Amino acid sequence: MSPVAISSIIFACVFGGALLGMLLRRLLPEHHLDVDSKDVVKLGMALIATMSALVLSLLIASAKGSYDAQRSEVTQMSANIILLDRCLARYGPETKEARDVLRRAALFGPELVQGHFSICEARLA
């Protein structure tokens, strides 16, 4: 489903809820519309807004932590590949074939992983 369709559905639900609230306001008894009732509703809405902000901030922190961990792993893997290449270079020209294989794997490895994720995303859709 496209983001525009989802946004439209959410807008329709919120707008419909507002219209329903305006209709129900006329039907409610007068004692439900006094200042104390309105204060309770305001406190409830403030609690919901605070909890939503807390959940959203935790979601963002979790996503950032996941991104940082993956970035660190990629950096460590790159350093290990460079170290292995330098170690193989010290053994001389007889390791040229192994170094070429390592270089090709380092160049095409990320493309293979990205291709795997694209296939997984296509299966989920």
C-alpha positions as CSV (number, residue, x, y, z in Angstrom):
1,M,0.0,0.0,0.0
2,S,1.4,3.4,-0.9
3,P,2.1,6.1,1.7
4,V,-0.4,8.4,0.1
5,A,-3.2,5.7,0.5
6,I,-2.2,5.1,4.1
7,S,-2.1,8.9,4.8
8,S,-5.5,9.3,3.3
9,I,-7.0,6.4,5.4
10,I,-5.6,7.9,8.6
11,F,-6.9,11.4,7.6
12,A,-10.3,10.0,7.0
13,C,-10.4,8.2,10.3
14,V,-9.3,11.3,12.3
15,F,-11.7,13.5,10.4
16,G,-14.5,11.0,10.9
17,G,-13.7,10.8,14.6
18,A,-13.9,14.6,14.9
19,L,-17.3,14.7,13.1
20,L,-18.6,11.9,15.3
21,G,-17.4,13.8,18.4
22,M,-19.2,16.9,17.3
23,L,-22.3,14.9,16.8
24,L,-22.0,13.1,20.2
25,R,-21.5,16.4,22.0
26,R,-25.1,17.4,21.2
27,L,-26.3,14.1,22.6
28,L,-24.4,14.1,25.9
29,P,-26.0,15.1,29.1
30,E,-24.9,18.5,30.5
31,H,-23.0,17.2,33.5
32,H,-20.6,15.4,31.1
33,L,-19.6,18.8,29.6
34,D,-18.6,20.6,32.8
35,V,-15.1,21.8,33.6
36,D,-14.1,18.7,35.6
37,S,-14.9,16.3,32.8
38,K,-13.0,18.4,30.3
39,D,-10.0,18.5,32.6
40,V,-10.0,14.7,32.9
41,V,-10.1,14.4,29.1
42,K,-7.2,16.9,28.8
43,L,-5.1,14.9,31.3
44,G,-5.9,11.7,29.4
45,M,-4.8,13.2,26.1
46,A,-1.6,14.6,27.7
47,L,-0.8,11.1,29.0
48,I,-1.4,9.5,25.6
49,A,0.8,12.2,23.9
50,T,3.6,11.7,26.4
51,M,3.5,7.9,26.0
52,S,3.5,8.2,22.2
53,A,6.5,10.5,22.4
54,L,8.3,8.0,24.7
55,V,7.6,5.0,22.4
56,L,8.7,7.0,19.3
57,S,11.9,8.0,21.0
58,L,12.6,4.4,22.0
59,L,12.0,3.3,18.5
60,I,14.4,5.9,17.1
61,A,17.1,5.0,19.7
62,S,16.7,1.3,18.8
63,A,17.1,2.0,15.1
64,K,20.2,4.1,15.7
65,G,21.7,1.4,17.9
66,S,21.1,-1.2,15.1
67,Y,22.6,1.1,12.5
68,D,25.7,1.8,14.6
69,A,26.2,-1.9,15.3
70,Q,26.0,-2.8,11.6
71,R,28.3,0.1,10.7
72,S,30.8,-1.1,13.2
73,E,30.7,-4.6,11.8
74,V,31.2,-3.4,8.3
75,T,34.2,-1.3,9.4
76,Q,35.7,-4.2,11.3
77,M,35.2,-6.6,8.3
78,S,36.9,-4.1,6.0
79,A,39.8,-3.8,8.3
80,N,40.1,-7.6,8.5
81,I,40.1,-7.9,4.7
82,I,42.8,-5.3,4.4
83,L,44.9,-7.0,7.1
84,L,44.5,-10.4,5.3
85,D,45.5,-8.8,2.0
86,R,48.6,-7.3,3.6
87,C,49.5,-10.6,5.2
88,L,49.1,-12.5,1.9
89,A,51.3,-9.8,0.2
90,R,54.1,-10.6,2.6
91,Y,54.2,-14.2,1.4
92,G,55.2,-13.0,-2.1
93,P,54.0,-13.4,-5.6
94,E,52.7,-17.0,-5.1
95,T,49.7,-15.6,-3.2
96,K,48.6,-13.3,-6.1
97,E,45.7,-15.6,-7.1
98,A,44.4,-15.8,-3.5
99,R,44.7,-12.0,-3.3
100,D,42.7,-11.6,-6.5
101,V,40.0,-13.9,-5.2
102,L,39.9,-11.9,-2.0
103,R,39.7,-8.6,-3.9
104,R,36.8,-9.9,-6.1
105,A,35.0,-11.2,-3.0
106,A,35.4,-7.8,-1.3
107,L,34.2,-5.9,-4.4
108,F,31.2,-8.1,-5.2
109,G,30.2,-9.3,-1.7
110,P,28.2,-6.2,-0.8
111,E,26.3,-6.4,-4.1
112,L,25.5,-10.1,-3.4
113,V,24.2,-9.2,0.1
114,Q,22.2,-6.3,-1.2
115,G,20.7,-8.5,-3.9
116,H,19.8,-11.1,-1.2
117,F,18.0,-8.4,0.8
118,S,16.2,-7.2,-2.4
119,I,15.0,-10.8,-3.0
120,C,13.8,-11.0,0.6
121,E,11.9,-7.7,0.4
122,A,10.3,-8.9,-2.8
123,R,9.1,-12.1,-1.1
124,L,7.6,-10.0,1.8
125,A,5.7,-7.7,-0.5
